[in-house]
Amino acid sequence: GDEQARGELLQMHLPYARTVAAVYYNRRFNDEIEFGDYLQLASLGMVESMSRFDPSMGVGFRTFASRRMHGSIIDG
């Protein structure tokens, strides 16, 4: 619930969101959607994951958030 911690977590994992977005961008069938849109959707998925993440479950944040980032891009 700490906003500063959320901001730091976001900055720390933003390069991973960029990587996830790049994977989908490279698989695109046409040029209708810009890379920035893919990045925005991946970042949104990561932010959504922050509110649900529980480190006591023994799973790394990237592992936890990756499913939501992929789902966010697919849904978008």
C-alpha positions in Angstrom: 0.0 0.0 0.0 3.0 2.3 0.2 2.9 4.6 -2.8 6.7 5.2 -2.8 7.3 1.5 -2.8 4.8 1.0 -5.7 6.6 3.7 -7.7 10.0 2.1 -7.1 8.6 -1.3 -8.0 7.2 0.2 -11.2 10.5 1.8 -12.2 12.4 -1.3 -11.4 10.3 -3.6 -13.6 9.4 -1.1 -16.4 12.2 -2.6 -18.6 10.5 -6.0 -18.3 7.2 -4.5 -19.4 9.1 -3.0 -22.4 10.4 -6.5 -23.2 7.0 -8.1 -23.0 5.6 -5.3 -25.2 8.4 -5.8 -27.7 7.7 -9.5 -28.0 4.1 -8.8 -29.0 5.0 -5.9 -31.2 7.4 -8.1 -33.2 4.6 -10.6 -33.7 2.1 -8.1 -35.0 0.4 -8.8 -38.3 0.1 -5.1 -39.4 1.3 -1.7 -38.4 -2.0 -0.3 -37.1 -0.9 -0.4 -33.5 2.2 1.5 -32.4 4.8 0.2 -30.0 3.8 2.7 -27.4 0.3 1.2 -27.2 1.8 -2.2 -26.5 4.0 -0.7 -23.8 1.1 1.1 -22.3 -1.0 -2.2 -22.1 1.9 -4.1 -20.6 2.5 -1.3 -18.0 -1.2 -1.3 -17.2 -1.0 -5.0 -16.5 2.0 -4.6 -14.3 0.2 -1.8 -12.3 -2.8 -4.0 -11.9 -0.6 -6.8 -10.6 0.9 -4.6 -7.9 -2.4 -4.4 -6.1 -2.7 -8.2 -6.0 0.9 -9.2 -5.4 1.7 -10.9 -2.1 5.4 -11.5 -1.6 4.7 -13.9 1.2 3.5 -16.4 -1.4 7.1 -17.1 -2.5 6.7 -16.0 -6.1 8.7 -13.3 -7.7 6.9 -10.2 -8.9 7.9 -10.6 -12.6 6.6 -14.1 -12.6 3.4 -13.0 -11.0 2.9 -9.9 -13.2 3.9 -11.5 -16.5 0.6 -13.3 -16.9 -1.4 -10.1 -16.4 0.9 -8.1 -18.7 0.4 -10.7 -21.5 -3.4 -10.8 -20.8 -3.6 -7.0 -20.9 -1.9 -6.9 -24.3 -4.1 -9.6 -25.7 -7.3 -8.0 -24.2 -6.2 -4.6 -25.6 
